[in-house]
Amino acid sequence: MTRSTLRPLLASVVAALALVVAACGGSNSSSSGGSSSGASSGAANQETGGAKTGGVLRQLGSSDVDYLDPGHTYYTGGYQLVYPTQRTLYSFKPDNGKDPVPDLAASKPEISQDLKTITVHIRKGVKFSPPVNREVTSKDVKYAFERFFSINVGGQYPSYFSSIVGAPSKPTKGVKPISGITTPDDQTIVFKLSQPLAVSVSSALVMPISAPVPEEYAKKFDAKNPSTYNTHVVATGPYMVKNDASGKLTGYQAGKSIDIVRNPNWDKSTDYRPAYVDEIQWTTNESDASIAAQQVLTGSHQALDTNPPAAQLKDAVLNRKGQFVQLPGGGYRYFPLNTTIKPLDNVNVRRAIVAAFDRDAALKARGGKFTGDIPTHFLPPGIPGFEEAGGLKGPGFDFLKNPRGDMTVAANYMKKAGYPSGKYTGSAKLLLVAANADPGKAQAEVAKAQLEKLGFNITFRTVPQDAVYTEWCQVPAKQVAICGSAGWFKDFTDPQSMLEVTFKGKNIVKGGGNNNLAQLNDPKIDAAMDKASTLQGDARIKAWADIDKQITSDAPAVPFDWDKTTLIWSKDVQGVGNPYYDALDFSFTSLK
Amino acid sequence: MSAGAPELLTGADEALTIQAAGAEREIAARSPMQLFWRRLRKDKVAMVALGFVILIVLTAVLAPLIVKIAGTPNPQTTNADLTDDFGQPLGPRAGHPFGVDKLGRDVFSRTVYGSRVSLEVAFIATALIILIGVSVGLVAGYYRGALDTLLTRTMDLLLAFPVLVLAIGIGVACSGKDGCAGGLIQPGLTVVIFVITLTTWPYMARIVRGQVLSLREKEFVEAAQSLGANDRRIIFREILPNLVAPIIVYGTILIPQNIIYEAALSFLGVGVDPSTPSWGAMISDATTIFKDAWWFMTFPGLALLLTVLAFNLVGDGLQDALNPRTGK
């Protein structure tokens, strides 16, 4: 779970979770997804043909990017900057957030039979921006990987690449060579793995780590702690942050603005990006989100960096067709039900809770149907396996049928669980912990009301946002029965990464930092996961869709929101959002 | 009643003046209570405010009945049908005279029930403050010396604390399942009451101490001492009754102050369980959507304003009536 676009909400949770996400398998296929979650009016704007070239786009934002350094960034803002300015080995076109396309790579990765070797050929003719100016070679990608593991750079998702032979298990002092990455020639890079995880590692080659970094130029910056390459990044994509002759990023004013201009060394013939606009002026110090959103909607040549506040979202949806797009957030928000706590250890009690739950009310507490869809299972739209797992309609369990809750179904399950009145009659007190600020607080208040409907006694605690996970929900000893502010979001498009960390019994960590918040421990599910993680292609998708169904049947949580990100822009902007990082794609957006 | 000496004197003065002004009045000795009540009754503003205070107290006591008569839903009842597709609450309408909040809960019911939390906290905290403040003030002022120094320095220390930071800190520290201080301070109301009491009693104690310092030198205390009265008798029978007026006056000023304090703490999220209706918490929740849902902040805000104003005016009236010399 990373790069949530709801940054004020989940920033720290996101970071905490991201660090422990295990490396997972990849591969892609399947249909729809991208537009399935109600992209409706925005969908037309994703067509990019015949757009005008030139002009200056202004993006208004209230927060700075996390890092400009592709080896360090792990957040929406940083990603939004990385992808139009860097050529990662693979990347996502705006119209398909599931299947990566070769970017710096010339073709799909070659995976060996034993799933232990990945070979990637890279394109000729891609050059670094000034002051480096030379052609990119495979050694620049190798260096990018090596520096990622250095303590000075502080790469934030090493677990995805820990299976590479010789990959450091903890941050290194200085940049150390990794023996498992070799460059037989300037156009080839080979990754040797210690385990048969080539499918998952290759699907992670879309991440910013794979953007090339010129060693001879970056070495002096990387020698410092922290690395000052962050303010001396050179670009390979169509755009670059404005810099001076030494490479210093003069266009970057921390906490104020980022000035993004064309990269003179970019060769259009090597790239799929159209790169329409000439310049992007990105302010990162807007003090009032509502005012900024209003300016964008009524102004000219502007776009907003993230979801607009409710009032402007309403205005856009109701009155401004063509000025917004909605992208699937690639994650699910849920109320985990702690399966180790009585009476939640009874599957029928959990099903009754899910059945009774007015999930529409919980979604409304987050902003309603334009900010997300009500899940019918866990695998979210935009992730392979979503359709196979039942799509929006879901696998058809009666307890997830009515988004407004169904007390009759709930009563039936309560009876099955041994409560003849159809309501809970015991005396157990269930601890519900949530953030003390909206929307986390509001959604948890809904949860409390829903549980009380069924007769449960709830102890409700609100704690600061950053403590919800680290001090409470992730610490089994705290006996949190229901976690009031949980969400799980993709790093890259893979069903395994969406389910394994959160629902595998073996992943329960008793001491703290536990991410299987429901502490679901179903040996059948664990066995199915072990098997599915070795599969490839369609079989893999199918296997994970089946696992999704089993998990849903176990009712370890109340899923209530498949997030959507809404991007808005001015009337004279042809905005294009990228579903991989849920932000405007500068290299596809144009002015009218 | 030697205790009432100063009050009786001022009372007698005024009684004489009244008698001089209105010759037709009969000369009669009035008890200090009667005099106080006569003066208070003449203060129209204070009487209106007192009426409102009684109304608020009745509202708090009879909240379930009022909500039942008004026909509005229970304050805890959420209803997603009363928010639009964007999760924005609907405004005042039939059945919901004050509109609803973000979760579709009735703002009228919540405002009515909110008076309970406000008054509960205000009265309990004020009582505790008076109890602690008067005890400490009496001891410090009467015994003086090292004990006084110790207590006064403790008060100074507490007064120097950044109150809100302390409140938030304690609120967070005690938010666990078992509370803190061995379970004595539970999350929710007791945290609020504890924080308010802890940071406010020194004000009361200082006022009392100052009074005691001067009272203990008065002749009637000397007289009592020379008659062989012990400390306990002097403190409780000679000095304490003379402190009733300042205690009442300061106590009534404390009540609205504590209401605001509770609202502020709830606003900051340190207060009661969020589903419990509290004016401060309602105002806090409403801030983010004020532009689209004015009713959500307006009604609890008005309730808070009027309640605080009423208590303040009653406090002023009491002060004037008890200490006519400080009056206008």
Interface residues (C-beta under 8 A of the other chain):
Chain A: S290 A310 A311 L313 K314 V317 D358 D360 A361 L363 K364 A365 R366 G367 G368 K369 F370 T371 R404 L431 N436 A437 D438 K441 A442 A444 E445 V446 K448 A449 E452 T459 F460 R461 T462 V463 P464 A467 K478 Q479
Chain B: Q76 T77 T78 N79 A80 T83 D84 D85 F86 G87 Q88 K102 L103 G104 V172 S175 G176 K177 P187 G269 D273 P274 S275 D285 T288 I289 K291 D292
